[in-house]
Amino acid sequence: MAAFGLIGLCLGLGALLRSTRRLPQGTPAVLNAFIFHAALPAATLASLPALKPRAELLLPAAMAWIVYFGGILYVRVAGRLAGWDRATRGALTLTAGLGNTSFVGFPLLQALLGVQALSVGIINDQPGTFLAFSTVGILTASACSGKASHGFDLKRLLGFPPFVVMLITLALATAGFSLPSALREICERLGATLIPLALVSVGFQLRFRLEDLRQYGGRLFAGLFYKLALAPALILLLYAGIGGWRGEAVRITVLEAAMAPMVTAAVLADESGLEPELANLMLAVGIPLSLLTVPLWFRLTAFLG
């Protein structure tokens, strides 16, 4: 219960700091820079003992790709039935297809399953969500906005500290290397800042306007229905139903599939001119709602643990 209290407190604190203008508007960029360059790499290194490469880790890595391409199909069918324009389809493909597997996902995983769940969550996030965003996500935004596509930026990917540290950590784990106790403690303490800072950053960026809700209500419901309900159901069906897999890694992966829309995906939709108000609503409504729906999926997947 205390863990969920921390989640609500940090989200609320971020929103309060924005509304009272105690911090400048560029605060999320500063917090995110610290998270990406220090806190998340440290948390990844601290998870070294649990990150030994094994076939089971292919399932967490594949989840985001399955959810994204499932989202493309869902939005295409729903868009034809409802007559959505290209901008709406692009905004919903990005925000319903890409989950917040780190900034919201990590705190919820820790609250529900403990800090050890982050070792699988990192695999869900880096070769999963982040790589999907950096490739097919950018291509989707370019195609729907009509802007020239920059495609897959390998230099950007290899220059992203959490991704590089994850590769290094996997290599060290494969070689049987273990961190000295002092270095491990430093990484754990630095990594512990990840959860509160990520939540404050997300809370700072949440904006909710009733006029937008009235205008985009139907499209909002359609997008969140896929992200919070159909996407985790799809992963549960494929992994536990058809595949017959069990274990905590599968359970964590279903929970990560159930996370709210990705903040960066909404930013990309905004920058690409793809219904920015709808993309923001997907965050503003989806993130608080996920605090209720993800625990529900946690109960529904108890048989996997």
LOPA-42572 format. One line per field, with one value per residue (C-alpha): residue number from 1; residue in three letters; z, y, x. Coordinates in pm, 1 decimal, padded with zeros to 6 digits. Last residue first. Layout:
BEGIN
num	[NUM:...]
residu	[Ala:...]
z	[Z:...]
y	[Y:...]
x	[X:...]
This chain:
BEGIN
num	[305:304:303:302:301:300:299:298:297:296:295:294:293:292:291:290:289:288:287:286:285:284:283:282:281:280:279:278:277:276:275:274:273:272:271:270:269:268:267:266:265:264:263:262:261:260:259:258:257:256:255:254:253:252:251:250:249:248:247:246:245:244:243:242:241:240:239:238:237:236:235:234:233:232:231:230:229:228:227:226:225:224:223:222:221:220:219:218:217:216:215:214:213:212:211:210:209:208:207:206:205:204:203:202:201:200:199:198:197:196:195:194:193:192:191:190:189:188:187:186:185:184:183:182:181:180:179:178:177:176:175:174:173:172:171:170:169:168:167:166:165:164:163:162:161:160:159:158:157:156:155:154:153:152:151:150:149:148:147:146:145:144:143:142:141:140:139:138:137:136:135:134:133:132:131:130:129:128:127:126:125:124:123:122:121:120:119:118:117:116:115:114:113:112:111:110:109:108:107:106:105:104:103:102:101:100:99:98:97:96:95:94:93:92:91:90:89:88:87:86:85:84:83:82:81:80:79:78:77:76:75:74:73:72:71:70:69:68:67:66:65:64:63:62:61:60:59:58:57:56:55:54:53:52:51:50:49:48:47:46:45:44:43:42:41:40:39:38:37:36:35:34:33:32:31:30:29:28:27:26:25:24:23:22:21:20:19:18:17:16:15:14:13:12:11:10:9:8:7:6:5:4:3:2:1]
residu	[Gly:Leu:Phe:Ala:Thr:Leu:Arg:Phe:Trp:Leu:Pro:Val:Thr:Leu:Leu:Ser:Leu:Pro:Ile:Gly:Val:Ala:Leu:Met:Leu:Asn:Ala:Leu:Glu:Pro:Glu:Leu:Gly:Ser:Glu:Asp:Ala:Leu:Val:Ala:Ala:Thr:Val:Met:Pro:Ala:Met:Ala:Ala:Glu:Leu:Val:Thr:Ile:Arg:Val:Ala:Glu:Gly:Arg:Trp:Gly:Gly:Ile:Gly:Ala:Tyr:Leu:Leu:Leu:Ile:Leu:Ala:Pro:Ala:Leu:Ala:Leu:Lys:Tyr:Phe:Leu:Gly:Ala:Phe:Leu:Arg:Gly:Gly:Tyr:Gln:Arg:Leu:Asp:Glu:Leu:Arg:Phe:Arg:Leu:Gln:Phe:Gly:Val:Ser:Val:Leu:Ala:Leu:Pro:Ile:Leu:Thr:Ala:Gly:Leu:Arg:Glu:Cys:Ile:Glu:Arg:Leu:Ala:Ser:Pro:Leu:Ser:Phe:Gly:Ala:Thr:Ala:Leu:Ala:Leu:Thr:Ile:Leu:Met:Val:Val:Phe:Pro:Pro:Phe:Gly:Leu:Leu:Arg:Lys:Leu:Asp:Phe:Gly:His:Ser:Ala:Lys:Gly:Ser:Cys:Ala:Ser:Ala:Thr:Leu:Ile:Gly:Val:Thr:Ser:Phe:Ala:Leu:Phe:Thr:Gly:Pro:Gln:Asp:Asn:Ile:Ile:Gly:Val:Ser:Leu:Ala:Gln:Val:Gly:Leu:Leu:Ala:Gln:Leu:Leu:Pro:Phe:Gly:Val:Phe:Ser:Thr:Asn:Gly:Leu:Gly:Ala:Thr:Leu:Thr:Leu:Ala:Gly:Arg:Thr:Ala:Arg:Asp:Trp:Gly:Ala:Leu:Arg:Gly:Ala:Val:Arg:Val:Tyr:Leu:Ile:Gly:Gly:Phe:Tyr:Val:Ile:Trp:Ala:Met:Ala:Ala:Pro:Leu:Leu:Leu:Glu:Ala:Arg:Pro:Lys:Leu:Ala:Pro:Leu:Ser:Ala:Leu:Thr:Ala:Ala:Pro:Leu:Ala:Ala:His:Phe:Ile:Phe:Ala:Asn:Leu:Val:Ala:Pro:Thr:Gly:Gln:Pro:Leu:Arg:Arg:Thr:Ser:Arg:Leu:Leu:Ala:Gly:Leu:Gly:Leu:Cys:Leu:Gly:Ile:Leu:Gly:Phe:Ala:Ala:Met]
z	[-01093.2:-01392.9:-01192.4:-01038.8:-01384.5:-01317.0:-00988.5:-01152.7:-01439.2:-01182.6:-01035.0:-01387.8:-01430.0:-01128.9:-01155.5:-01530.8:-01501.5:-01366.4:-01665.4:-01932.8:-01859.1:-01884.5:-02114.7:-02379.3:-02329.5:-02440.0:-02764.2:-02827.4:-02778.0:-02999.2:-03294.1:-03508.5:-03575.5:-03586.3:-03274.3:-03085.9:-03199.8:-03095.1:-02753.3:-02717.6:-02798.8:-02545.4:-02267.8:-02346.0:-02308.3:-01986.4:-01888.2:-01969.4:-02184.3:-01885.0:-01674.9:-01936.2:-01940.4:-01560.9:-01565.5:-01835.6:-01637.6:-01318.6:-01459.0:-01709.6:-02083.1:-02257.5:-02592.1:-02711.3:-02380.1:-02160.9:-02421.8:-02705.7:-02495.5:-02218.6:-02476.8:-02652.8:-02322.1:-02225.7:-02552.2:-02546.0:-02203.9:-02116.0:-02457.1:-02675.2:-02459.9:-02410.3:-02782.7:-02836.9:-02528.4:-02640.6:-02990.2:-02844.3:-02595.6:-02834.7:-02838.1:-02492.9:-02336.8:-02509.5:-02361.5:-02017.4:-02019.1:-01858.9:-01855.4:-01731.6:-01788.0:-01427.4:-01316.0:-01560.5:-01434.8:-01070.8:-01148.6:-01315.3:-01028.1:-00764.1:-00940.0:-01070.8:-00746.0:-00623.5:-00911.9:-00743.3:-00419.6:-00599.3:-00819.0:-00516.7:-00334.8:-00636.0:-00652.5:-00285.1:-00322.6:-00623.7:-00931.3:-01060.7:-01387.9:-01511.3:-01872.1:-01975.4:-01693.0:-01812.8:-02170.0:-02049.2:-01841.3:-02136.8:-02357.8:-02084.5:-02036.4:-02406.7:-02399.7:-02082.2:-02222.4:-02560.8:-02798.6:-02967.1:-03047.5:-03172.2:-03396.0:-03532.2:-03638.8:-03802.4:-04045.7:-04096.0:-04263.5:-04460.0:-04327.1:-04440.8:-04083.1:-04097.7:-04267.1:-04049.4:-03725.8:-03831.1:-03925.4:-03587.0:-03409.0:-03635.6:-03541.7:-03223.9:-03063.9:-03126.3:-02981.1:-02670.9:-02618.6:-02654.5:-02667.3:-02382.2:-02201.6:-02174.2:-02106.3:-01828.7:-01688.4:-01659.4:-01419.8:-01271.2:-01116.2:-00848.3:-00697.3:-00568.4:-00734.1:-00710.4:-00600.5:-00792.2:-01106.6:-01065.4:-01019.3:-01320.5:-01555.3:-01497.2:-01606.7:-01766.6:-01959.7:-02058.5:-02347.6:-02723.7:-02946.1:-02792.4:-02797.5:-03134.7:-03324.0:-03163.8:-03281.1:-03630.9:-03677.3:-03559.1:-03799.1:-04091.2:-04054.6:-03862.8:-04046.3:-03757.6:-03932.1:-04127.1:-03817.8:-03609.8:-03865.5:-03907.1:-03535.3:-03446.8:-03714.6:-03611.9:-03247.4:-03307.8:-03470.0:-03155.6:-02907.4:-03082.4:-03096.7:-02730.1:-02623.1:-02815.0:-02556.0:-02267.8:-02456.3:-02569.7:-02203.8:-02158.7:-02402.1:-02149.0:-02101.9:-01734.9:-01618.5:-01259.1:-01123.8:-01311.0:-01168.9:-01006.5:-01348.3:-01486.5:-01187.8:-01243.1:-01614.6:-01518.7:-01255.3:-01435.5:-01799.1:-01871.6:-01530.8:-01510.7:-01860.2:-01775.8:-01472.3:-01675.7:-01962.1:-01713.7:-01555.8:-01878.0:-01765.3:-01472.1:-01111.2:-00844.1:-01114.2:-00883.1:-01152.3:-01251.2:-00895.8:-00813.6:-01113.5:-01021.3:-00657.3:-00757.9:-00960.9:-00673.7:-00410.0:-00617.0:-00683.6:-00323.1:-00194.4:-00430.5:-00268.9:00081.0:00000.0]
y	[-01670.8:-01745.1:-01828.8:-01479.2:-01329.8:-01195.8:-01039.6:-00848.4:-00759.0:-00582.9:-00415.0:-00283.1:-00153.0:00078.5:00265.0:00237.1:00485.4:00753.4:00700.4:00662.6:00978.9:01239.3:01024.0:00942.8:01297.4:01430.9:01228.9:01354.7:01717.1:01669.7:01538.9:01425.0:01740.0:01550.9:01722.0:01636.8:01273.2:01246.8:01394.4:01143.4:00861.0:01002.0:00976.4:00609.9:00504.9:00331.5:-00011.6:-00334.0:-00480.5:-00432.1:-00641.4:-00918.5:-00910.1:-00928.6:-01238.6:-01401.4:-01334.5:-01461.7:-01808.0:-01981.6:-02051.7:-02243.0:-02086.7:-02064.3:-01956.6:-01834.0:-01644.1:-01570.1:-01530.1:-01332.6:-01109.3:-01040.9:-00979.7:-00733.4:-00541.6:-00568.1:-00411.5:-00110.4:-00015.7:-00131.8:00015.0:00324.4:00400.3:00337.3:00536.7:00832.9:00818.3:00837.9:01113.6:01337.7:01653.4:01622.2:01524.0:01813.6:02058.3:01904.3:01980.2:01754.6:01806.1:01560.1:01673.4:01746.5:01416.2:01228.0:01402.8:01349.7:00980.5:00940.4:01120.1:00902.3:00570.7:00632.8:00763.7:00405.1:00348.4:00573.3:00375.4:00039.9:00145.1:00261.6:-00063.4:-00265.7:-00065.8:-00141.2:-00511.0:-00559.5:-00631.9:-00986.0:-01126.0:-01460.6:-01389.3:-01393.7:-01149.8:-00914.2:-00925.6:-00867.3:-00572.6:-00422.5:-00451.2:-00294.0:-00018.7:00067.5:00078.2:00290.2:00530.8:00613.3:00670.1:00333.0:00417.5:00766.8:00639.7:00365.9:00618.4:00409.5:00611.8:00983.3:01005.1:01314.7:01461.9:01343.0:01340.4:00983.0:00840.7:01029.3:00937.8:00572.3:00565.9:00714.3:00445.6:00168.3:00241.0:00435.0:00352.7:-00019.7:-00000.2:00178.8:-00054.7:-00388.6:-00399.3:-00140.4:-00161.1:-00522.3:-00619.1:-00356.4:-00493.6:-00837.8:-00711.4:-00467.1:-00753.2:-00791.3:-00459.2:-00609.8:-00769.1:-00521.1:-00196.1:-00264.9:-00349.0:-00035.1:00187.0:00028.0:00054.7:00421.5:00571.5:00245.6:00040.9:00339.8:00151.9:00200.3:00086.5:00294.6:00617.1:00571.9:00407.1:00648.4:00960.2:00819.3:00713.7:01053.6:01235.3:01011.3:01086.3:00869.0:00739.9:00533.6:00194.4:00267.0:00397.5:00096.4:-00140.4:00063.1:00135.1:-00235.8:-00344.1:-00084.4:-00167.2:-00535.7:-00420.8:-00226.5:-00493.4:-00763.7:-00537.5:-00441.4:-00806.6:-00938.0:-00831.5:-00984.4:-01317.2:-01328.7:-01322.0:-01686.7:-01797.6:-01701.7:-01415.5:-01362.4:-01049.1:-01148.2:-01109.7:-00777.3:-00597.6:-00333.4:-00257.7:-00183.4:00033.8:00234.2:00278.4:00395.0:00646.6:00806.5:00914.4:00835.0:00940.2:01251.2:01358.8:01284.4:01512.1:01795.7:01756.4:01730.6:02065.2:02268.4:02441.7:02599.2:02483.2:02638.5:02728.3:02649.6:02435.3:02265.0:02186.3:02059.3:01823.3:01679.0:01645.5:01466.5:01209.9:01171.4:01128.7:00884.6:00660.8:00685.9:00586.5:00290.6:00178.2:00234.4:00000.0]
x	[00351.2:00126.9:-00187.3:-00183.6:-00242.4:-00593.1:-00480.7:-00195.3:-00427.6:-00648.8:-00341.4:-00271.9:-00628.0:-00643.4:-00312.5:-00366.3:-00653.5:-00417.9:-00182.0:-00450.7:-00648.7:-00372.7:-00160.8:-00422.9:-00548.3:-00208.2:-00227.1:-00580.9:-00474.5:-00166.6:-00375.8:-00080.2:00122.0:00452.5:00590.8:00270.7:00273.1:00639.0:00556.5:00272.8:00514.9:00761.3:00502.0:00429.2:00066.1:-00046.7:00082.6:-00104.0:00175.8:00406.8:00168.0:00166.9:00548.2:00568.9:00348.8:00560.7:00880.0:00711.8:00652.5:00428.6:00432.1:00151.8:00235.6:-00125.0:-00274.6:00009.9:00213.0:-00026.3:-00340.4:-00169.1:-00000.8:-00333.4:-00514.2:-00240.5:-00300.5:-00681.4:-00738.6:-00520.9:-00382.9:-00673.6:-00946.9:-00732.0:-00731.9:-01103.6:-01200.5:-00989.2:-01140.0:-01489.5:-01407.2:-01211.2:-01423.5:-01578.2:-01246.2:-01069.9:-01322.4:-01268.3:-00895.0:-00634.5:-00258.9:00002.9:00362.6:00460.3:00306.3:00528.7:00843.9:00743.0:00688.6:01027.2:01202.9:01034.8:01113.1:01465.3:01617.2:01665.3:01907.1:02160.7:02136.3:02145.1:02435.9:02636.7:02560.3:02677.1:02998.0:03073.7:02984.6:03211.8:02999.7:02970.7:03106.5:02979.5:03075.2:02708.3:02627.2:02900.6:02765.3:02409.1:02527.8:02715.0:02406.7:02187.9:02447.3:02426.3:02045.6:02036.9:02301.4:02141.5:02432.0:02390.3:02028.1:02105.5:02384.4:02156.9:01891.3:01617.6:01413.4:01465.8:01128.7:01027.7:00707.4:00365.2:00239.6:00111.1:00420.5:00668.3:00491.0:00472.7:00842.8:00934.1:00733.9:00864.6:01225.7:01306.0:00970.2:01017.6:01370.5:01245.9:00950.1:01126.6:01506.4:01496.9:01162.1:01055.4:01417.6:01431.0:01105.0:01263.5:01532.0:01281.5:01082.1:01352.1:01238.0:00916.3:00614.1:00325.0:00490.2:00812.2:00618.1:00408.9:00714.5:00890.9:00593.1:00515.5:00849.1:00968.9:00710.9:00499.4:00343.5:00363.9:00074.4:-00203.1:-00001.7:00168.7:-00116.8:-00362.6:-00178.4:-00121.1:-00483.3:-00600.8:-00367.1:-00467.8:-00839.1:-01080.1:-01388.6:-01527.3:-01527.8:-01210.0:-01035.3:-01137.8:-00982.5:-00662.5:-00638.3:-00660.5:-00412.0:-00153.5:-00214.9:-00142.0:00181.7:00266.1:00155.1:00359.6:00664.6:00631.8:00608.6:00910.5:01168.9:00972.3:00941.1:01303.8:01407.7:01301.2:01570.9:01835.7:02080.1:02175.5:01995.0:01916.1:02270.6:02320.6:02014.5:02236.4:02384.9:02038.2:01946.8:02266.4:02188.5:01835.0:01948.8:02243.3:02215.4:01850.2:01714.6:01932.5:01826.1:01462.5:01474.8:01625.5:01376.9:01090.5:01194.9:01174.6:00854.9:01040.3:00978.9:00760.4:00513.1:00219.5:00053.3:00378.5:00493.3:00144.8:00134.7:00475.0:00372.6:00054.2:00247.7:00496.8:00223.8:00018.2:00318.3:00440.4:00097.5:00104.6:00430.7:00288.2:00000.0]
